[in-house]
């Protein structure tokens, strides 16, 4: 979003492998400024991506098993994706690859 207007940015790729053993996603996709998918744990309330030093944190609420993250600054390949329960406890984490 720039000046209150949504604009197209990046591309889209997906991983529809519903048998994947990813600790956060059952299936997902993303671009340089977004990530979304079906969350692997039914107890998940929030998905967040953070830089290893914690400097950039983006998060979204899980609704009906799905989360959509849209961020201004592209996630660093060293970032970590986490799913949290309603109390903020980390249920699962995986490197952003």
C-alpha positions as a printed Julia matrix, in Angstrom:
97×3 Matrix{Float64}:
   0.0     0.0    0.0
   1.37    3.41  -0.97
  -0.41    6.61   0.07
  -3.49    4.59   1.01
  -3.71    2.8   -2.35
  -3.03   -0.91  -2.92
  -0.69   -1.57  -5.82
   0.44   -4.79  -7.46
   3.93   -5.84  -6.39
   6.04   -8.94  -6.85
   4.93  -12.3   -8.11
   3.35  -15.37  -6.68
   4.62  -18.82  -6.06
   3.08  -21.6   -4.07
   3.73  -24.91  -2.47
   0.56  -26.98  -2.48
   2.2   -30.03  -0.93
  -0.39  -30.81   1.74
   1.75  -33.71   2.95
   4.71  -31.46   3.75
   6.36  -31.7    7.13
   6.84  -27.9    7.44
   6.25  -27.02  11.11
   4.34  -23.81  10.27
   2.58  -24.24   6.91
   0.58  -27.04   5.34
   0.58  -25.14   2.03
   1.75  -21.61   1.31
   2.88  -19.05  -1.22
   4.3   -15.58  -1.3
   6.11  -12.75  -2.99
   8.84  -10.36  -1.87
   6.29   -8.49   0.28
   3.75  -11.15   1.27
   3.3   -14.64   2.59
   0.13  -16.61   3.13
  -1.13  -20.12   3.54
  -2.83  -22.8    5.54
  -1.36  -23.06   9.03
  -0.21  -26.49  10.22
  -1.47  -26.36  13.83
  -5.18  -25.94  14.67
  -4.2   -24.29  17.98
  -2.44  -21.44  16.13
  -3.86  -17.98  16.77
  -1.1   -15.86  15.18
   1.59  -16.24  12.54
   4.57  -13.91  12.68
   7.8   -13.42  10.77
  10.75  -11.83  12.55
  14.35  -11.06  11.71
  16.86  -13.11  13.71
  17.69  -10.03  15.8
  13.96   -9.24  16.33
  14.22   -5.9   14.52
  11.37   -6.52  12.08
   8.23   -8.3   13.18
   5.13   -8.74  11.05
   2.16  -10.74  12.29
  -1.38  -11.7   11.36
  -4.23  -13.45  13.09
  -5.05  -16.96  11.93
  -8.65  -17.12  10.68
 -10.23  -20.41   9.67
  -6.75  -21.96   9.53
  -5.34  -19.31   7.16
  -2.93  -16.4    7.69
  -1.93  -13.61   5.3
   1.13  -11.45   6.0
   1.79   -8.32   3.92
   4.83   -6.24   4.8
   6.56   -3.09   3.55
  10.11   -4.43   3.74
  10.96   -7.79   2.2
  11.63  -10.53   4.74
  15.29  -11.44   5.12
  16.16  -15.03   4.21
  17.52  -15.35   7.76
  14.1   -14.55   9.25
  12.07  -16.94  11.36
   8.38  -17.77  10.85
   6.5   -18.71  14.01
   2.99  -19.73  14.97
   1.71  -18.76  18.4
  -1.26  -19.81  20.52
  -3.79  -17.44  22.11
  -1.45  -16.84  25.07
   1.48  -15.86  22.83
   3.41  -19.1   23.32
   5.43  -20.2   20.28
   3.99  -23.51  19.05
   6.27  -24.02  16.03
   9.05  -22.1   14.27
  10.97  -22.55  11.04
  13.56  -20.53   9.12
  12.28  -18.44   6.22
  13.93  -20.11   3.27
